Amino acid sequence: MIFNCLNCGVSISSRTECCPHCKASIMETLEHLTGRSGKKEYLAWKDRVKGSILAMVAR
C-alpha cells in the first residue's frame, strides 16, 4: 500500500520500516492499518490522523 508519511508528507510504501526521506518510523501506522493494535490505541491514533487520507482508509 502506498500512503503519505505523517512526518514529511512524501508518498511511501508500506513495505518499508521508516520513511526514506525523513527517516521517521512508520511501524505504528502499519500496526493500526493491519489491525495488530488494540482498540484503545487505534482510536487515539485515528484521532491524530483525522483529516488525512489514512483516516478514511483505516477500518
N, C-alpha and C positions, 0 to 999 in steps of 0.2 A: 504494500500500500504506500502511496506517496502522500505526504502531508507536509504542512509548513512547520518549521521549527518554532516553538513558542518563544525562544530567546531572540533569534535574529530574523525570522520570517522567511528564510530560504526553503525551497522545496527539497525534502529529503526522503529517502526510502526507509521503510520500517525494518529493513534487514540490517541496519547498522545499529551500533550501541550508543553512538554520540553523533552530533551534528559535525560534518566535515568542515564546516565554515567557522563556527564559533566554539566548537568542542564541548557544547553543553550536552549533558546526558539526556537521552530520550527514553530511558528504561521505564520511568514512572508512567509516561504517556502510553507506552506499549503495553504495560500491565493492565491499564484501565481499558484500552481498546480491545484487548484479547480476553478480558473478563477474569483475569487472575488476581484481581484485588478484591478486598472486602467492600461491602455496600457503603459503609461509612466513609471510607477513603475515596471511593468512587464519587460520591455526592460532593465531597469537598473539592475534588479535582474538577468535576464538571462545573461547579460554581466558578472556579478560577478561569476556565477556558470559555466561559459564557460569551457569546458574540462571535466566536471563531467557527470555522468550518468543523473543527473537531467536536464541538458541542452538538452539531447536527448529526454527525457520523456515529458518535458513541451511543450505544444501546438505544 
